[in-house]
């Protein structure tokens, strides 16, 4: 998360929350880490955070198969 340039290609990160200014601040911090605006997906209010948290179980399984945490997810439309 803190250095998206370590992974090649285009990938995404998610934010959720009820406070627009706080989400803008979070996006600003992500930009400082190197995330591009189009890579940050705002899922909506705080109730959507639970869905994003469910990425952890699949991440853990991928980590065990790949043997590394150097991967991320990409949303394709």
N, C-alpha and C positions, 0 to 999 in steps of 0.2 A: 504494500500500500504506500509506503513512504518513498519509493523510487520506481515508478512504473516504467521507466526507461530500461530497467534491467531485463524486461521481457520484450521480445520483438513483437511487432504487429500491434493491432488495435484491440484493446480490451476495455472493460467497464468497471465502474465502482458505483455503489448505490448509496443514496442518502434518503432519510425520512425524518419527519418532524412537523410539529404544529406551528412553530415560530419561523416565519419567512426570513427575518433578519438573521436568525441563528443559522438557518440553512445556507444563507448567502455567506456567512462567516465561515461555515464548514467548507463550502465550495472554494472560498478564497484560500483556505489552508491547503486544500487538495491541489489547487493551482500552484501553490508554493512548492509542493512536493513534486510537481511535474505533470499532473493530470490536466488534460485538455477539457474544455467546457463540454464538448460533444461526448466525452468519455464518462461524464458524471450523469447518472440517471437519477432524477428526483422521483421517487416512487409515490410521494404524497405525504399524508399526515402520519402521525406516530403509529397508528394502527398497522401501517405497512411495514414497520420495522421487523415485526415478527417473521414475515416472509423472508426478508433479507437474512435474518439470523439463521434460517434453515439452510442456508448455503454451507454452513459449517460442517454438517454431517457429510455432505458430498465432497467437500474440500478434504476432510480427514481421509475418506476412502480413496480419493485421487492421490493424496500424499502417500498413502501406504502402497499403492500400485506403482506410482512413478518414482518413489524414493527421494522426492525433493518437493519443497514448497515453492519452487520457482515456476509457478503457473498462475493463470487467472482465467476468468470467464469472459466470454464475448457474447453480446446479444446481437442477433442478426434479424433484420426485418425482411 
